[in-house]
């Protein structure tokens, strides 16, 4: 089977899973996003292990689980809003724990170990919190994020395959092209408008909304490049093989984290959605 067909079939499967999670509601979305983050931590751990860097992944995974459980309790049961500050406390305790483990790391690469552990904590736990929290709070956001990242990914791939000539960032991701990136931005805007139009009918489609979607499209591509940079540094081709034709969880969902953070800042805090 060709790479394109394999990628297409896996893509259809991913869309089906997204759709099922969306229709099952906020609780299913919370469980799904938490599972993705746990997989992502393991994939990063394996990637860094390839260059003999050891991240302290166990407390990071525990923090993801605790934040998800606390978020579920706050959103499910009344009179639990007093627990909200504890979400940030979990992250603070995680960082402190990683600092303490550095004291007892006597290996030559301990600075790299603590540095990459902190990076993983920020990348998955802190930024990932925006993904898990706001998609569980209103699972319509889940569909918006999915549409934007899928549009950026699919159209960048097709645009690069059909029109790609000028390399975008060859030292980070040799196959990505400027033409593909432009097509990806158009795809992010176009597909992003669809769920917004149907799920948020009060939102006016104007230049402000288009500009916001453009920024989120850019963030999606930065998210992709960031994950590609890690792969380049750790000398791996893919983060895994759980998704045939796509690679690992981070290979497919890398841009989700950046886009969810941008969605919070641009759309929710500015009151666009």
HUTA-V500815 format. One record per pair of residues at least 12 apart in sequence whose ideal C-beta (glycine too) atoms are under 6 Angstrom apart, sorted by the first residue. I is the first residue (numbers start at 1). J is the second residue. Records with the same first field share a line. If there is no record, write none. Layout:
BEGIN
I = J / J
END
This chain:
BEGIN
6 = 244 / 245
7 = 245
10 = 243 / 244 / 245 / 246
18 = 146
22 = 139 / 142 / 143
26 = 136 / 139
29 = 135 / 136 / 139 / 142
30 = 72 / 136
33 = 131 / 132
34 = 68
36 = 249 / 253
37 = 64 / 124 / 128
38 = 61 / 64
39 = 249
40 = 124 / 249 / 250
41 = 57 / 60 / 61 / 124
43 = 239 / 240 / 248 / 250
44 = 120
45 = 57
47 = 234 / 236
48 = 116
50 = 234 / 236
51 = 234
53 = 109 / 112 / 113 / 116
54 = 113
55 = 116 / 117 / 120
56 = 98 / 101 / 117
59 = 94 / 97
60 = 120 / 121
63 = 90 / 94 / 125
64 = 125
66 = 90
67 = 87 / 90
70 = 87
71 = 133
91 = 125 / 126
94 = 121
98 = 117 / 118
102 = 114
127 = 257 / 261
128 = 257
130 = 260 / 261 / 264
131 = 256 / 257 / 260
134 = 264
140 = 199
143 = 195
144 = 195
145 = 259 / 260
147 = 191 / 192 / 195
148 = 188 / 192 / 216 / 259
149 = 220 / 255 / 256 / 259
151 = 187 / 188 / 191
152 = 184 / 187 / 188 / 217 / 220
155 = 183 / 184 / 187
156 = 180 / 183 / 184
159 = 179 / 180 / 183
160 = 177 / 180
163 = 179
164 = 177 / 179 / 180
166 = 178
168 = 181
169 = 225
172 = 225 / 228 / 229 / 232
173 = 228
181 = 221
184 = 221
185 = 217
188 = 217 / 220
189 = 213
192 = 213
200 = 273
212 = 266 / 272
216 = 259 / 262
219 = 258 / 259 / 262
220 = 255 / 259
222 = 258
223 = 254 / 255 / 258
224 = 254 / 255
227 = 250 / 254
238 = 251
239 = 251
END
